Amino acid sequence: MEGVYAHFPDAYHCAALFLHKASRRKFQKSLIGLFYEMNVGEESFNVQSITSHGIKIAFDIGIADELTFNFIDDEERRKWLSILDKRDFEVLDFLLVARYYVSRRGRDRPLRFDYYMLRFLFGRGSVELRVYHEKGTRRLSIEDLIYLLYKGLSKRIGEDLSMRLEPLGTF
């Protein structure tokens, strides 16, 4: 099923509620645009707890297609913006890989990556985000990740957007 991962875990590590005045379709298009820009490096974020140690962060984000995730490149972005012109979705799932690099002797050396699964549940004037940390060192905390997404979406939606974070504890 387009946009939904069949094996999304029942348990999740954190939830956030976004309240907004935008249409569901506009929110979803903003989300696709944000993830595309994060993938191609147009949208950059400064996470002080990471960058203060000389670590660079990059993202690979894919949208679910039942059993797989498709990387959001230009082609996938165009496809989804076209789909969203015709309909909107109640649920969208994504895989977000946070990649970390440190410069040593003029070369970027990879560190262990973090893998997050994101589920967006769309209601009237609200979006619930559920985050599951699949694996990794959690160098980027779930709370920082959600805040980055909130900042990026706020720029794109251009209307009142507020957020309430509901940490569910750590594992």
Buried (B, 14 or more C-beta within 10 A) or exposed (E): EBBBBEEBEEEBBBBBBBEBEBEBBBBBBBBBBBBBBBBEEEBEBEBEEBEEEEBBBBBBBBBBBEEEBBBBEEEBBEBBBEBBEEEBBEBBBBBBBBBBBEEEEEEEEEBEBBBBBBBBBBEEEBBBBBBBBEEBEBBBBBEBBBBBBBBBBBEBBEEEBEBEBEBEEEE
